[in-house]
Amino acid sequence: MVKDGQLRGFHMRFGSHEDVGNLKRVIRDALVPMGVNVLILECNTSFVFESHPEVSGGTLNKQDARELSALCKANGIRLIPLFDCLGHQGWGGSRNSLLRAHPEFDETPHVPVDAKWPEFYCPSWCPSHPAINPLVFDLMDELLDAFEADALHVGMDEVFAIADEQCPRCRGKNKAELFAQAACDYYGHLVQKRNVQMLMWADRLIDAEGMGYTQWDGDIYGIWPAVDRIPKDVILCDWHYDKLDAYPSVGHLLDKGFTVWPSSWKTPDAALDLLEQSVRQAKERDALDRMPGMLVTGWNATGEKLVAALFGEGDLGEDPGDIRGIAATLKTVMKKLETDIHSI
């Protein structure tokens, strides 16, 4: 756990055995000197699972996980694996390795594989299928054990495909109740059975229209009332990537009793604005203990790309993933968090 209570986090997707050496260097020579003390590795199905090998869609293996965990622990970093649950089981109509191996879990099997946004965003698994949770719990357990982790991030962001009208199990059901039940199922396994901490993205718990957010960092499909059905000790990562006039979800979720971890991406000014406004809202509620820092997300970052962006070694080309922006935001936020959060 973080001794001073402040969470200085970095998140990235990672599932490559071949890239482990680069990531180790990033941890040692960049994250540690910057003061990062939480690293969230979003593995999803990009892990060599032994319990369900048919689900494996990457090359990161148990030995890699143990080595990364040992390196992080030796340097005061809490490593938390992320397994994206419910939504994001592919992109467009293409399915990830879990749904390809188990098409019976697909919430929207009628959607063609070549479907594209805005007709369709990404697939979900069916939360009402009786066999999905036992498989998912096996995968969660394997990641927890491989990384020797005391927490797991369950994702659950940007869920659009839920309670589909063509799903024989979910059609007609309340979307908020379905979403909340899924979150509570994961909570039951992780917190109540495994005695580890649970984190999740907050966007589906936010009323986008009522708070002035988009359909991405807030919900427009009627899922957001689930916020009142989720245990209060789940850490909510409230992500907003653009500089906005206000971020009312931070105060709203604090008022609900949650610990809120504001999360940024690739724009330093926007990240600092979110951090400063989050601190202000927490101070107004005397709740700084439940607004403990910031998480910088590193979408599309790899170990190799971060080596190029952070150390100037390698060629990022046109940098379509804006890895330079991620690196700059990470440096800026961690520099800001060197000061006591009370003084921000």
Residue pairs with C-beta under 8 A, 6 or more apart in sequence:
1 78
1 150
2 37
2 38
2 78
2 292
5 289
5 292
6 37
6 292
6 293
6 337
6 341
7 37
7 38
7 261
7 292
7 293
7 294
7 295
8 34
8 35
8 36
8 37
8 38
8 293
8 294
8 333
8 334
8 337
9 36
9 37
9 38
9 39
9 40
9 261
9 293
9 294
9 295
9 296
10 31
10 36
10 38
10 39
10 40
10 295
10 296
10 298
10 330
11 39
11 40
11 41
11 42
11 82
11 263
11 295
11 296
11 297
11 298
12 40
12 41
12 42
12 297
12 298
12 299
12 301
12 302
12 306
13 41
13 42
13 43
13 44
13 46
13 298
13 299
13 300
13 301
14 23
14 41
14 42
14 43
14 46
14 60
14 302
14 303
15 43
15 44
15 45
15 46
15 47
15 57
15 58
15 59
15 60
16 46
16 58
16 59
16 60
16 302
16 303
17 48
17 59
17 60
17 61
17 64
18 59
19 302
19 303
19 304
20 60
20 64
20 67
20 68
20 303
21 303
22 302
22 303
22 304
22 306
22 307
23 68
23 303
23 306
24 67
24 68
24 71
24 303
25 303
25 307
26 303
26 306
26 307
26 310
27 39
27 68
27 71
27 72
27 75
27 77
28 71
28 75
29 310
29 311
30 306
30 310
30 311
31 39
31 77
32 75
32 76
32 77
34 330
34 331
34 334
34 335
35 334
35 337
35 338
36 77
36 330
36 334
37 76
37 77
37 78
38 77
38 78
38 79
38 80
38 295
39 72
39 77
39 78
39 79
39 80
40 80
40 81
40 82
40 153
40 199
40 295
41 68
41 79
41 80
41 81
41 82
41 147
42 81
42 82
42 83
42 84
42 153
42 155
43 58
43 60
43 81
43 82
43 83
43 143
44 57
44 82
44 83
44 84
44 88
44 96
44 155
45 55
45 56
45 57
45 58
45 96
45 97
45 98
45 139
46 57
46 58
46 59
46 60
47 56
47 58
47 60
47 61
47 65
47 142
47 143
47 146
48 56
48 58
48 59
48 60
48 61
48 62
49 55
49 56
49 138
49 139
49 142
50 62
50 142
51 138
51 139
51 141
51 142
52 101
52 135
52 138
52 139
54 97
54 101
54 102
55 97
55 98
55 101
55 102
55 135
55 139
56 97
57 96
57 97
57 98
62 142
62 146
65 81
65 143
65 146
65 147
66 146
66 147
66 148
68 79
68 147
69 79
69 146
69 147
69 148
69 149
72 78
72 79
73 79
73 148
78 150
78 151
79 147
79 149
80 147
80 149
80 151
80 152
80 153
80 199
81 143
81 144
81 146
81 147
81 149
81 152
81 153
82 152
82 153
82 154
82 155
82 199
83 136
83 139
83 140
83 143
83 152
83 153
83 154
83 155
84 154
84 155
84 156
84 157
85 136
85 154
85 155
85 156
85 182
85 186
86 124
86 125
86 127
86 155
86 156
86 159
86 162
86 179
86 182
87 122
87 123
87 124
87 155
87 156
87 157
87 158
87 159
87 160
87 161
87 162
88 122
88 124
88 155
88 157
88 158
88 159
89 95
89 96
89 98
89 99
89 106
89 122
89 123
89 124
89 125
90 96
90 99
90 122
90 123
91 122
92 114
92 115
92 116
92 117
92 120
92 121
92 122
93 111
93 112
93 113
93 114
93 115
93 116
93 120
93 123
94 113
95 103
95 106
95 113
95 123
96 123
98 105
98 125
99 105
99 106
99 123
99 125
102 135
103 109
104 129
104 131
105 125
105 126
105 129
105 131
105 132
105 135
106 123
106 125
106 126
107 123
107 124
107 125
107 126
107 127
107 161
107 162
107 164
107 167
107 170
108 120
108 123
108 124
108 161
108 164
108 166
108 167
110 166
111 120
111 123
111 161
120 161
121 158
121 160
121 161
122 158
122 160
122 161
123 161
124 159
124 160
124 161
124 162
125 132
126 132
126 167
126 169
126 170
127 162
127 170
127 178
127 179
127 181
127 182
127 185
128 167
128 169
128 170
128 173
128 178
129 169
133 185
133 189
136 186
137 189
140 152
140 186
140 189
140 190
140 194
141 194
143 149
143 152
144 152
144 194
144 196
149 196
150 196
150 197
151 196
151 197
151 198
151 199
152 190
152 196
152 197
152 198
152 199
153 198
153 199
153 200
153 237
154 183
154 186
154 190
154 198
154 199
154 200
155 200
155 201
156 179
156 182
156 183
156 200
156 201
156 204
157 201
157 203
157 204
157 239
158 201
158 203
158 204
158 216
159 179
159 204
159 223
160 221
162 170
162 175
162 178
162 179
162 221
162 223
163 170
163 171
163 172
163 173
163 174
163 175
163 178
164 170
164 171
165 171
170 178
174 222
175 221
175 222
175 223
176 222
176 223
176 224
176 225
176 226
176 229
177 226
177 229
179 204
179 223
179 226
180 226
180 229
180 230
181 229
183 200
183 226
183 229
183 230
183 234
184 229
184 230
184 231
186 198
187 198
187 230
187 231
187 234
190 196
190 197
190 198
191 197
191 198
191 231
191 233
191 234
197 233
197 235
198 233
198 234
198 235
199 234
199 235
199 236
199 237
199 261
200 234
200 235
200 236
200 237
201 236
201 237
201 239
201 263
202 236
202 237
202 238
202 239
202 249
202 253
202 260
203 216
203 217
203 218
203 219
203 238
203 239
204 219
204 223
204 224
204 226
205 219
205 223
205 224
205 226
205 227
205 230
205 236
205 253
206 213
206 217
206 218
206 219
206 224
206 227
206 238
206 249
206 252
206 253
207 218
207 219
207 224
208 214
208 215
208 217
208 218
208 219
208 220
208 224
209 218
209 220
211 218
211 248
211 249
211 252
212 244
212 245
212 246
212 248
213 240
213 249
217 239
217 240
217 241
218 224
218 249
227 253
227 256
228 256
232 256
232 257
232 258
233 259
234 258
235 258
235 259
235 260
235 261
236 253
236 258
236 259
236 260
236 261
237 261
237 262
237 263
237 295
238 247
238 249
238 250
238 253
238 260
238 261
238 262
238 263
238 278
239 262
239 263
239 264
239 265
239 295
239 297
240 247
240 249
240 262
240 263
240 264
240 270
240 274
241 264
241 265
241 266
241 267
241 270
242 267
242 270
243 267
243 269
243 270
243 273
243 274
244 273
246 277
247 262
247 274
247 277
247 278
247 281
250 260
250 262
250 277
250 278
250 281
250 282
250 291
251 281
251 282
251 284
251 285
253 260
254 260
254 281
254 282
254 285
254 287
254 290
254 291
255 285
258 290
259 290
259 291
259 292
260 278
260 282
260 290
260 291
261 291
261 292
261 293
261 294
261 295
262 274
262 275
262 278
262 291
262 294
262 295
263 294
263 295
263 296
263 297
264 270
264 271
264 274
264 275
264 294
264 295
264 296
264 297
264 329
264 333
265 271
265 296
265 297
265 299
265 325
265 326
265 329
266 299
266 322
266 325
266 326
266 328
266 329
267 325
267 329
268 325
268 328
268 329
268 332
268 333
271 294
271 296
271 329
271 332
271 333
272 332
272 333
272 336
274 294
275 294
275 333
275 336
275 337
275 344
276 344
278 291
278 294
279 288
279 291
279 341
279 344
281 291
282 288
282 290
282 291
283 342
288 341
288 342
292 341
293 337
293 341
294 333
294 337
296 326
296 329
296 330
296 333
296 334
297 326
298 306
298 323
298 326
298 330
299 321
299 326
300 320
300 321
300 322
300 323
301 309
301 321
301 323
301 326
304 314
305 314
305 316
305 321
305 323
306 323
306 326
306 327
307 313
307 314
308 314
308 315
308 316
308 323
309 316
309 323
309 324
309 326
309 327
310 327
316 323
316 324
336 344
